[in-house]
Every structure is written in structure tokens, then in C-alpha cells.
Amino acid sequence: MWTEKNNALHRVFIFKNFTEAFAFMTEVAFEAERQNHHPNWSNVWNTVDIQLNTHDAGSVVTEKDHNLAKAIDGMFAKYQS
């Protein structure tokens, strides 16, 4: 679940292994590029930590962030089994 804190949406995603985490990040990268809205994120082994805010709106949470978060949730759903 996404939480809003310090002017950003935040969520941590856990995967079975690094390969799944990296595949997910690749999917997110393509969607972020399509939406022209890019996350702040990090990856350590099976964990992807994502923060979203809109820099050109003053680094606050906007509809763009909620739209990308929703798309990311859809991508993550297929890794859940």
C-alpha cells in the first residue's frame, strides 16, 4: 500500500529474488518514460523502494504521482502468487 509522507508517495515492493525485482523495475521504467514521470527509487536484492512526487510542481504529490502509482500496482500484481 502506498503511503503519503514528506510530500511523496512511498511504497516498498518485495520479490522472490533479484531477477524478479529487476524485471519489475524494467517494466516500471518503460511506463515511467511513457508517462514522462520518473520515480525516485532504489533496489537491494529482492526489494524495490519507490518514492513519487512531481518535481515541476514543487516536489509535491499530484495526480501524475497517483496515476503512476496505480500503473505500478498493476505491474506488481502479476508477481504475486
C-alpha positions as CSV (number, residue, x, y, z in Angstrom):
1,M,0.0,0.0,0.0
2,W,1.2,3.5,-0.9
3,T,1.7,6.0,1.9
4,E,2.0,9.7,1.6
5,K,4.8,11.2,3.7
6,N,7.1,14.2,3.3
7,N,5.4,15.3,0.1
8,A,5.9,11.9,-1.6
9,L,4.0,8.7,-2.2
10,H,6.1,5.8,-0.9
11,R,5.9,2.0,-1.2
12,V,8.3,-0.9,-0.8
13,F,7.9,-3.9,-3.1
14,I,9.3,-7.3,-2.1
15,F,10.0,-10.1,-4.7
16,K,11.2,-13.7,-4.7
17,N,14.6,-12.7,-6.0
18,F,16.7,-10.1,-7.7
19,T,15.7,-11.2,-11.2
20,E,12.0,-10.5,-10.4
21,A,12.8,-7.2,-8.8
22,F,14.9,-6.1,-11.8
23,A,12.2,-7.3,-14.3
24,F,9.7,-5.2,-12.4
25,M,12.0,-2.2,-12.4
26,T,12.4,-2.5,-16.2
27,E,8.6,-2.6,-16.6
28,V,8.2,0.5,-14.4
29,A,10.9,2.3,-16.3
30,F,9.1,1.9,-19.6
31,E,5.8,3.0,-18.1
32,A,7.5,6.0,-16.4
33,E,9.0,7.0,-19.7
34,R,5.6,6.7,-21.4
35,Q,4.1,8.9,-18.8
36,N,7.1,11.2,-18.7
37,H,7.1,10.9,-15.0
38,H,10.1,9.2,-13.3
39,P,10.3,7.8,-9.8
40,N,13.0,8.1,-7.1
41,W,13.8,4.5,-6.4
42,S,16.4,2.1,-5.1
43,N,16.9,-1.6,-5.3
44,V,18.7,-4.0,-3.0
45,W,18.5,-7.7,-3.9
46,N,14.7,-8.5,-3.9
47,T,13.5,-5.2,-2.6
48,V,12.4,-2.1,-4.7
49,D,11.7,1.1,-2.8
50,I,9.8,3.8,-4.7
51,Q,9.0,7.4,-4.0
52,L,6.9,9.5,-6.2
53,N,6.4,13.3,-6.3
54,T,6.1,15.8,-9.1
55,H,9.3,17.9,-9.2
56,D,8.0,20.5,-11.6
57,A,5.0,21.2,-9.3
58,G,7.3,22.0,-6.4
59,S,8.1,18.4,-5.3
60,V,4.6,17.6,-4.0
61,V,2.2,14.8,-4.7
62,T,0.0,15.4,-7.7
63,E,-2.4,13.4,-9.9
64,K,0.6,12.4,-12.0
65,D,2.0,10.5,-9.0
66,H,-1.3,8.8,-8.3
67,N,-1.6,7.7,-11.9
68,L,1.9,6.2,-12.0
69,A,1.4,4.5,-8.6
70,K,-1.8,2.9,-10.0
71,A,0.1,1.6,-13.0
72,I,2.9,0.3,-10.8
73,D,0.5,-1.5,-8.6
74,G,-0.9,-3.2,-11.8
75,M,2.6,-4.3,-12.8
76,F,3.4,-5.6,-9.3
77,A,0.1,-7.7,-9.1
78,K,1.4,-10.2,-11.6
79,Y,4.4,-11.0,-9.4
80,Q,2.1,-12.0,-6.5
81,S,1.3,-15.7,-6.3
